[in-house]
Amino acid sequence: MMKKSALLAAAALSSAVLLLAGCAGSGDPTPSSTDGSEPPAEAGRACVILPDAASSPRWENFDRKYLQEGLEGAGFEVDIQNAQGDVSKYATIADQQLTQGCGVMLLVDYNGAAEGVATKAKGQGIPVIAYDRPFAGADYYVSFDNVEVGRLEGQTVLDGLKAAGKDPATAQVFYMGGDPTDGNAAMFREGAVEVMEAAGITAVAEPTGVWDGAKSQTNFEQALTANDGKVDGVWAANDTNADGVIKVLQDKGLEGVAVSGQDANLEGLRNILTGWQTATVYKPVKLEADKAVEVATALLNGETVAADQTLEDGTPYIAVAPQLVGPEQVKDVVAAGDASAAEICTGDIDGVSLADKCAEFGVE
């Protein structure tokens, strides 16, 4: 899915993206005009569109905050809006932002809506950053290393099968992927399948991917019924999908099933502590947002940015390393400020006290 570029060395990433050389000491993040006049106001304006609030709680809970703080901290005017899962609204927001003026656009794609926006923006000479999700026409892609995310998910399934004493070659494993319109979904699957198939796993079922817990629950229940209720492991592409799967497992009293996920969201962390989910892939949103702010700042200053990877279409890809989180690492997510111990440690799941589990694993 990706290739290393010999011309774009990782060492160059830090020096170019930190971009201090061109603006240190001036205190003015907007580029200077060549004729000595003041730059237009929109040159220092960052326009951001988030996709929805349903596929993951991260967009409103974390990305908005970190992007707002980072861009404002760099001295720019910021306009962040959420399309709320509506392609038409996405286009309307973009038109409004472009009319008001943007120096750079930072877009999280939703069902391909970002591509048309990117075309309009670049027609006006405005650079475009694909944030978290790739799409055609972006100048840069800033995200986590999504194939590596998938590899960690695949390893999660293998670890869970091993803990249960199951042979991967004969295990009944289901693939519950993400929405195929999201470019990341293919990368997650690529990494996961690479690891799982190398260990001998063959999927017994793979319903159409979604980013929706309720739909994932329905799809998994139907696939499980068709497989006579037999399941040893589930590659779930994120914690929201995993939670839908886990509801089915709980309803049917099926314990000890290996289940993966990603995002380290509230339900994922609670499921991990109580043993229903094997692990999650933690993507510290602030690291991704900070990297996007660095790239946006460089572009607003008319600078180029070096990257150490490229997508297949040649788009420079600036990747951030993900982290695997099991029960022992839940406390680290809390310590980083990306989860609340008070929320995690309240109540119980299937009769297991979260307070007791938090005490056991040092979550406070």
C-alpha positions as CSV (number, residue, x, y, z in Angstrom):
1,M,0.0,0.0,0.0
2,M,2.9,2.3,0.8
3,K,6.5,2.6,-0.3
4,K,9.6,4.1,1.3
5,S,11.2,6.9,-0.7
6,A,14.9,7.1,-0.8
7,L,14.7,10.7,-1.5
8,L,12.5,11.5,1.4
9,A,14.5,10.5,4.4
10,A,13.0,10.2,7.9
11,A,15.8,12.4,9.2
12,A,14.5,15.2,7.0
13,L,11.1,15.0,8.5
14,S,12.0,16.6,11.8
15,S,14.1,19.4,10.3
16,A,11.7,20.3,7.6
17,V,8.4,19.9,9.4
18,L,9.6,21.7,12.5
19,L,10.1,24.6,10.1
20,L,11.6,27.0,12.5
21,A,14.4,28.1,10.3
22,G,12.2,30.2,8.1
23,C,10.2,32.0,10.7
24,A,12.2,31.9,13.9
25,G,12.6,35.3,15.5
26,S,9.9,37.0,13.4
27,G,7.0,36.0,15.6
28,D,4.7,36.4,12.5
29,P,3.4,33.1,11.1
30,T,2.1,34.6,7.9
31,P,4.4,34.8,4.9
32,S,5.8,38.1,3.9
33,S,4.8,39.5,0.5
34,T,7.5,40.2,-2.0
35,D,6.4,43.8,-2.6
36,G,6.4,44.8,1.1
37,S,2.6,45.0,1.4
38,E,0.7,43.2,4.1
39,P,-0.4,39.6,3.2
40,P,-4.1,39.0,2.8
41,A,-5.9,38.0,6.0
42,E,-6.9,34.6,4.6
43,A,-3.2,33.7,4.2
44,G,-3.1,33.1,8.0
45,R,-6.4,31.2,8.2
46,A,-6.6,27.5,8.6
47,C,-9.9,25.8,7.5
48,V,-10.7,22.3,9.0
49,I,-13.5,19.9,8.2
50,L,-14.2,17.0,10.5
51,P,-16.3,14.1,9.1
52,D,-18.9,13.1,11.8
53,A,-19.4,12.3,15.4
54,A,-20.6,8.7,15.0
55,S,-17.7,6.7,13.6
56,S,-15.6,7.6,16.6
57,P,-15.8,10.0,19.6
58,R,-12.3,11.2,18.8
59,W,-13.2,13.8,16.3
60,E,-15.1,16.1,18.7
61,N,-13.5,15.0,21.9
62,F,-9.8,15.2,20.8
63,D,-9.1,16.3,17.3
64,R,-11.1,19.5,17.4
65,K,-9.4,20.5,20.7
66,Y,-5.9,19.7,19.7
67,L,-6.1,21.2,16.2
68,Q,-7.7,24.4,17.6
69,E,-5.1,24.8,20.3
70,G,-2.2,24.0,18.0
71,L,-3.2,26.3,15.1
72,E,-4.2,29.2,17.4
73,G,-1.0,28.7,19.3
74,A,0.9,29.1,16.1
75,G,-0.9,32.4,15.6
76,F,-3.5,31.5,13.0
77,E,-7.2,32.2,12.7
78,V,-9.0,28.8,12.8
79,D,-12.3,27.6,11.4
80,I,-13.2,24.0,12.4
81,Q,-16.5,22.6,11.4
82,N,-18.0,19.1,11.4
83,A,-20.0,17.7,8.5
84,Q,-21.9,15.4,10.8
85,G,-21.9,12.5,8.4
86,D,-23.5,14.4,5.6
87,V,-21.8,14.7,2.2
88,S,-23.9,17.7,1.2
89,K,-23.2,19.5,4.4
90,Y,-19.5,18.8,3.9
91,A,-19.6,20.5,0.5
92,T,-21.6,23.4,1.9
93,I,-19.1,24.0,4.7
94,A,-16.2,23.9,2.3
95,D,-17.9,26.5,0.0
96,Q,-18.5,28.8,3.0
97,Q,-14.9,28.4,4.2
98,L,-13.5,29.0,0.7
99,T,-15.7,32.1,0.3
100,Q,-14.4,33.5,3.6
101,G,-10.8,32.7,2.6
102,C,-8.4,29.9,3.6
103,G,-4.6,29.8,3.6
104,V,-4.7,26.0,4.0
105,M,-7.4,23.4,4.2
106,L,-7.1,20.4,6.5
107,L,-9.7,17.8,5.6
108,V,-10.9,14.5,7.1
109,D,-12.6,12.7,4.2
110,Y,-16.2,11.5,4.5
111,N,-17.4,9.2,1.7
112,G,-15.2,10.9,-0.9
113,A,-16.5,14.4,-0.2
114,A,-13.0,15.7,0.4
115,E,-11.9,15.1,-3.2
116,G,-14.2,17.7,-4.7
117,V,-13.3,20.2,-2.0
118,A,-9.6,19.6,-2.7
119,T,-10.1,20.3,-6.4
120,K,-11.8,23.6,-5.6
121,A,-9.2,24.6,-3.1
122,K,-6.2,23.8,-5.3
123,G,-8.0,25.7,-8.1
124,Q,-7.6,28.7,-5.9
125,G,-4.0,28.0,-5.0
126,I,-4.8,26.7,-1.5
127,P,-2.8,23.7,-0.3
128,V,-4.7,20.8,1.1
129,I,-3.8,18.3,3.9
130,A,-5.5,15.0,4.1
131,Y,-5.8,14.5,7.8
132,D,-6.1,10.9,9.1
133,R,-7.9,9.6,6.0
134,P,-6.3,9.6,2.5
135,F,-8.0,10.9,-0.6
136,A,-7.0,11.8,-4.1
137,G,-5.8,15.4,-4.7
138,A,-4.2,16.2,-1.4
139,D,-0.8,17.8,-1.2
140,Y,0.1,15.9,2.0
141,Y,-1.3,13.1,4.0
142,V,-0.8,13.2,7.8
143,S,-2.0,10.2,9.7
144,F,-0.8,7.3,11.8
145,D,1.0,4.4,10.1
146,N,-2.2,2.7,9.2
147,V,-0.7,-0.5,7.8
148,E,1.1,-0.8,11.1
149,V,-2.2,-0.2,13.0
150,G,-3.5,-3.3,11.1
151,R,-0.5,-5.3,11.9
152,L,-0.9,-4.6,15.6
153,E,-4.6,-5.6,15.3
154,G,-3.7,-8.8,13.6
155,Q,-1.1,-9.5,16.3
156,T,-3.8,-8.9,18.9
157,V,-5.9,-11.6,17.4
158,L,-3.0,-14.0,17.4
159,D,-2.1,-13.1,21.0
160,G,-5.7,-13.8,22.1
161,L,-5.8,-17.1,20.3
162,K,-2.6,-18.1,21.9
163,A,-3.8,-17.2,25.4
164,A,-6.9,-19.4,24.8
165,G,-4.8,-22.3,23.5
166,K,-6.2,-22.1,20.0
167,D,-4.3,-23.0,16.8
168,P,-4.5,-20.1,14.3
169,A,-4.6,-22.5,11.4
170,T,-7.9,-24.1,12.6
171,A,-9.4,-21.1,14.6
172,Q,-12.8,-19.7,13.6
173,V,-11.9,-16.1,12.9
174,F,-14.2,-13.4,11.6
175,Y,-13.1,-10.2,9.8
176,M,-15.2,-7.1,10.8
177,G,-13.5,-4.3,8.8
178,G,-14.1,-0.6,8.4
179,D,-16.1,1.3,5.8
180,P,-14.6,0.6,2.4
181,T,-15.2,4.3,1.4
182,D,-12.6,5.2,4.0
183,G,-9.2,4.9,2.4
184,N,-7.7,3.9,5.8
185,A,-9.9,0.8,6.0
186,A,-8.0,-1.0,3.2
187,M,-4.7,-0.2,5.0
188,F,-5.9,-1.5,8.3
189,R,-7.0,-4.7,6.6
190,E,-3.8,-5.1,4.7
191,G,-1.7,-5.0,7.8
192,A,-4.0,-7.3,9.8
193,V,-4.3,-9.9,7.1
194,E,-0.6,-9.8,6.5
195,V,0.0,-10.9,10.1
196,M,-2.9,-13.3,10.5
197,E,-2.6,-15.1,7.2
198,A,1.2,-15.6,7.8
199,A,0.1,-17.5,11.0
200,G,-2.4,-19.6,9.0
201,I,-5.6,-17.8,9.7
202,T,-8.4,-18.0,7.1
203,A,-11.5,-15.8,7.7
204,V,-14.7,-17.9,8.1
205,A,-16.7,-14.7,7.3
206,E,-16.2,-11.1,6.3
207,P,-19.3,-9.0,6.1
208,T,-19.2,-5.6,4.4
209,G,-17.2,-3.2,6.5
210,V,-18.8,-0.4,8.4
211,W,-17.8,2.2,11.0
212,D,-20.9,1.7,13.1
213,G,-21.2,-0.3,16.3
214,A,-24.9,-1.2,15.9
215,K,-24.4,-2.3,12.3
216,S,-21.3,-4.3,13.2
217,Q,-23.3,-6.0,15.9
218,T,-26.0,-7.0,13.4
219,N,-23.5,-8.1,10.8
220,F,-21.5,-10.2,13.2
221,E,-24.6,-11.8,14.8
222,Q,-25.8,-12.9,11.3
223,A,-22.4,-14.2,10.3
224,L,-22.0,-16.0,13.6
225,T,-25.4,-17.7,13.2
226,A,-24.4,-18.8,9.7
227,N,-21.3,-20.4,11.3
228,D,-23.3,-22.4,13.8
229,G,-22.3,-20.1,16.7
230,K,-18.6,-21.0,16.4
231,V,-16.0,-18.3,17.0
232,D,-12.5,-18.1,18.3
233,G,-11.4,-14.7,17.2
234,V,-12.6,-11.5,15.6
235,W,-10.5,-8.9,13.8
236,A,-12.5,-5.8,14.6
237,A,-11.1,-2.7,12.8
238,N,-11.9,-0.3,15.6
239,D,-13.2,-0.2,19.2
240,T,-16.7,0.9,18.1
241,N,-17.0,-2.2,15.8
242,A,-15.5,-4.3,18.5
243,D,-18.1,-3.2,21.1
244,G,-20.9,-4.3,18.7
245,V,-19.2,-7.7,18.4
246,I,-18.7,-8.0,22.1
247,K,-22.4,-7.3,22.8
248,V,-23.2,-10.4,20.7
249,L,-20.6,-12.4,22.5
250,Q,-22.0,-11.4,25.9
251,D,-25.6,-12.1,24.9
252,K,-24.5,-15.6,23.9
253,G,-22.2,-16.2,26.8
254,L,-19.2,-16.7,24.6
255,E,-16.1,-15.9,26.6
256,G,-12.4,-16.1,25.8
257,V,-12.7,-14.9,22.2
258,A,-9.8,-12.9,20.8
259,V,-11.0,-9.4,19.8
260,S,-9.0,-6.6,18.4
261,G,-9.7,-2.9,18.0
262,Q,-8.3,0.6,17.7
263,D,-8.8,4.1,19.1
264,A,-8.5,3.4,22.8
265,N,-12.0,4.8,23.3
266,L,-14.0,4.5,26.5
267,E,-15.9,1.3,25.7
268,G,-12.7,-0.3,24.3
269,L,-10.7,0.4,27.4
270,R,-13.6,-0.9,29.6
271,N,-13.9,-4.0,27.5
272,I,-10.1,-4.6,27.7
273,L,-10.1,-4.3,31.5
274,T,-12.9,-6.7,31.9
275,G,-11.4,-9.2,29.5
276,W,-13.9,-9.0,26.6
277,Q,-11.5,-7.3,24.3
278,T,-7.9,-8.5,23.9
279,A,-6.2,-5.1,23.2
280,T,-6.6,-1.9,21.3
281,V,-4.3,0.1,19.1
282,Y,-3.8,3.5,20.7
283,K,-3.3,6.4,18.4
284,P,-2.5,9.4,20.6
285,V,-4.5,12.0,18.8
286,K,-2.4,14.9,20.0
287,L,0.7,13.5,18.2
288,E,-1.2,13.4,14.9
289,A,-2.8,16.8,15.4
290,D,0.6,18.3,16.4
291,K,2.1,16.9,13.2
292,A,-0.7,18.3,11.1
293,V,-0.3,21.7,12.7
294,E,3.4,21.6,11.9
295,V,2.7,20.8,8.2
296,A,-0.1,23.5,8.0
297,T,2.2,26.0,9.5
298,A,4.9,25.2,7.0
299,L,2.4,25.5,4.1
300,L,1.0,28.8,5.4
301,N,4.6,30.1,5.4
302,G,5.0,28.9,1.8
303,E,7.4,26.2,2.7
304,T,7.7,22.6,1.6
305,V,7.6,19.6,3.9
306,A,9.7,16.4,3.6
307,A,8.1,13.0,4.4
308,D,9.6,9.6,4.8
309,Q,6.8,7.7,3.0
310,T,4.5,8.1,0.0
311,L,1.2,6.7,-0.9
312,E,0.8,4.7,-4.1
313,D,-0.4,7.8,-5.9
314,G,2.7,9.7,-4.9
315,T,1.2,11.8,-2.1
316,P,3.8,12.5,0.6
317,Y,2.8,10.6,3.7
318,I,3.8,11.8,7.2
319,A,3.1,8.9,9.5
320,V,2.9,8.7,13.3
321,A,3.6,5.5,15.1
322,P,0.7,3.8,16.9
323,Q,0.9,1.9,20.2
324,L,-0.7,-1.3,21.4
325,V,-2.7,-1.2,24.7
326,G,-3.7,-4.1,26.8
327,P,-4.9,-4.1,30.4
328,E,-1.5,-3.1,31.7
329,Q,-1.3,0.0,29.5
330,V,-4.8,1.4,30.1
331,K,-3.3,3.6,32.8
332,D,-0.9,5.1,30.2
333,V,-3.9,6.3,28.1
334,V,-5.4,8.0,31.2
335,A,-2.0,9.5,32.1
336,A,-1.8,11.0,28.6
337,G,-5.1,12.8,29.1
338,D,-6.9,10.8,26.4
339,A,-9.3,8.9,28.8
340,S,-10.9,9.6,32.1
341,A,-10.4,7.2,35.0
342,A,-13.7,8.3,36.5
343,E,-15.5,7.2,33.4
344,I,-13.6,4.0,32.9
345,C,-13.8,2.8,36.4
346,T,-17.5,3.3,37.0
347,G,-20.1,0.5,36.9
348,D,-19.6,-3.1,35.7
349,I,-19.6,-5.2,32.6
350,D,-21.3,-8.5,32.7
351,G,-21.0,-8.6,36.4
352,V,-17.3,-7.6,36.6
353,S,-16.6,-4.5,38.6
354,L,-14.7,-1.8,36.7
355,A,-13.6,-0.3,40.0
356,D,-11.9,-3.6,41.0
357,K,-10.3,-3.9,37.6
358,C,-9.0,-0.4,37.7
359,A,-7.5,-1.0,41.1
360,E,-5.9,-4.3,39.8
361,F,-4.3,-2.5,36.8
362,G,-3.4,0.8,38.5
363,V,-5.9,3.0,36.6
364,E,-6.5,6.1,38.7
